[in-house]
Amino acid sequence: MKASDADILIIPGYTNSGPDHWQSRWQNKLSTARRVEQAEWSKPVREDWVARVAEEVNRAEKPVVLVAHSLGIPSLIHAIPDFRNKVAGAFLVAPPEVENPSIRPKHLMTFGPYPREKLPFPTLMVASRNDPFGSYEHADEMAKAWGALLIDAGESGHINAESGHGPWPEGTMVFAQFLGRL
């Protein structure tokens, strides 16, 4: 699949993805990409975020490819039962441990627990070994439950602009390969 054959939905996490974040850069470069906008980025409400993801998937005109980062991942996962349109695949980056009582801010725990069923579309997950919001072991456990391919990003922090992943050329290459296999 080529990017032009899909509606690419960018699903940011808590506080949105700023202009230097790889998600924003990809959105600007991919003509069929659009962001799932949330009404409240700094005080996320699970039901609202999940509903927005489902709404955007259901208004797509082409097969959908989901690109979720951090809190965008549980929003996507919880929205799956409400999808009416075809999802061709999901590219998940830096899954947070929303069931971990030490997560901050605390209200992010309202996005847990994660469902553990196999996902109904091909999924690739990228996780870091030193992400402050989620351990690699947790990402591995979720990838296995969901039937996702897990890519080890090494010690890459939260894989965002703050951890030095603004342009993230390695991610661009992995995403292009993933699209090519859909």
C-alpha positions in Angstrom: 0.0 0.0 0.0 1.2 3.5 -0.8 0.5 6.4 1.6 -1.8 7.9 -1.1 -4.0 4.8 -1.0 -4.9 5.3 2.7 -6.3 7.8 5.1 -3.5 8.1 7.6 -4.8 9.2 11.0 -2.2 10.7 13.4 -3.3 10.0 17.0 -1.2 12.1 19.4 -0.9 11.5 23.1 -1.2 13.6 26.2 -0.7 17.4 25.5 -0.7 16.7 21.7 2.4 16.5 19.5 4.1 19.9 19.0 5.5 21.2 15.7 8.9 19.4 16.2 7.4 16.0 17.0 7.8 13.3 14.4 4.0 12.9 14.2 3.5 16.6 13.2 6.4 16.3 10.7 4.8 13.2 9.1 1.4 14.9 9.0 2.9 17.8 7.1 4.7 15.5 4.6 1.9 13.0 3.9 -0.9 14.4 1.8 -3.5 11.9 3.1 -2.6 12.3 6.8 -4.8 14.2 9.3 -4.6 14.6 13.0 -7.3 13.3 15.4 -8.0 16.5 17.3 -9.1 16.3 20.9 -11.1 18.9 22.7 -8.9 18.8 25.8 -5.3 17.8 25.3 -4.1 18.5 28.9 -7.0 16.9 30.8 -7.9 13.9 28.7 -11.2 12.1 29.3 -11.1 8.5 28.1 -14.6 8.4 26.7 -14.1 11.6 24.7 -10.7 10.6 23.3 -12.0 7.2 22.3 -15.1 8.6 20.7 -13.0 11.1 18.6 -10.7 8.3 17.3 -13.8 6.2 16.3 -15.4 9.2 14.7 -12.3 10.0 12.5 -11.9 6.3 11.5 -15.6 6.1 10.5 -15.5 9.2 8.4 -12.5 8.0 6.4 -13.0 7.4 2.6 -10.0 5.1 2.1 -8.6 2.2 4.1 -7.3 3.7 7.4 -3.7 3.5 8.7 -3.5 4.5 12.3 -0.3 6.2 13.7 -0.6 6.5 17.4 1.9 7.8 20.0 1.7 7.3 23.8 -1.8 8.0 25.2 -3.1 7.8 21.6 -2.5 4.1 21.8 -5.1 3.2 24.5 -7.5 5.7 22.9 -7.2 3.7 19.6 -7.3 0.3 21.3 -10.5 1.2 23.3 -12.1 2.6 20.1 -11.8 -0.6 18.0 -15.3 -2.0 18.8 -16.8 1.2 17.4 -14.9 1.1 14.0 -17.2 0.8 11.0 -14.6 1.4 8.3 -11.7 -0.8 7.3 -8.5 -0.3 9.2 -5.6 -1.5 7.1 -3.0 -1.4 9.9 -1.7 0.4 13.0 1.7 1.8 13.8 2.0 2.3 17.6 4.9 4.1 19.2 5.8 4.4 22.9 2.9 2.6 24.6 2.3 4.0 28.2 1.6 1.7 31.1 -1.8 3.1 31.9 -2.4 0.4 34.6 0.7 1.5 36.5 -0.2 3.4 39.7 3.1 5.4 39.5 2.1 6.9 36.2 1.9 10.7 36.2 -0.3 12.5 35.9 -2.6 10.1 37.8 -5.7 10.6 35.6 -3.9 8.8 32.7 -4.7 5.6 34.6 -8.4 6.1 33.6 -7.3 4.9 30.1 -6.5 1.4 31.5 -6.7 -1.4 31.6 -5.8 -2.4 28.0 -7.9 -5.1 26.3 -5.7 -8.1 25.7 -7.5 -9.5 22.6 -5.6 -10.0 19.3 -6.1 -6.9 17.2 -8.1 -7.3 13.9 -5.5 -5.6 11.7 -1.7 -5.8 11.2 0.1 -3.9 13.9 3.6 -2.7 14.4 4.8 -1.4 17.8 8.0 0.5 18.5 9.1 0.7 22.1 12.1 2.1 24.0 14.1 0.4 26.7 14.1 3.6 28.9 10.7 5.2 28.3 9.7 6.9 31.5 6.0 6.2 30.7 6.2 2.5 29.9 8.7 -0.4 30.3 9.9 -2.4 27.4 8.7 -5.5 29.2 5.1 -4.1 29.3 5.3 -3.2 25.6 6.5 -6.8 24.8 3.6 -8.2 26.8 1.0 -6.0 25.0 2.6 -6.8 21.6 2.3 -10.5 22.2 -1.4 -10.2 23.3 -2.3 -8.0 20.4 -0.4 -10.1 17.8 1.8 -7.0 17.0 5.4 -7.0 15.7 7.5 -5.3 18.3 10.5 -3.2 17.2 13.2 -2.5 19.9 14.2 1.1 19.7 16.9 0.7 22.2 17.4 3.5 24.7 15.3 6.2 23.0 13.3 7.7 25.8 9.6 8.5 25.0 10.4 8.7 21.3 9.3 12.3 21.0 10.9 15.7 20.2 12.2 16.0 23.8 14.1 12.7 23.4 15.6 13.9 20.1 13.1 12.2 17.8 11.8 15.2 15.9 12.6 14.1 12.3 13.1 10.4 13.4 14.4 9.1 10.0 14.6 5.6 11.3 10.9 5.7 12.2 10.1 7.0 8.7 11.9 4.1 7.1 10.1 1.5 9.4 6.7 3.1 8.7 7.4 3.1 4.9 8.2 -0.6 5.1 5.1 -1.3 7.2 2.9 0.5 4.7 4.5 -1.4 1.8 3.5 -4.7 3.5 -0.2 -3.7 3.9 
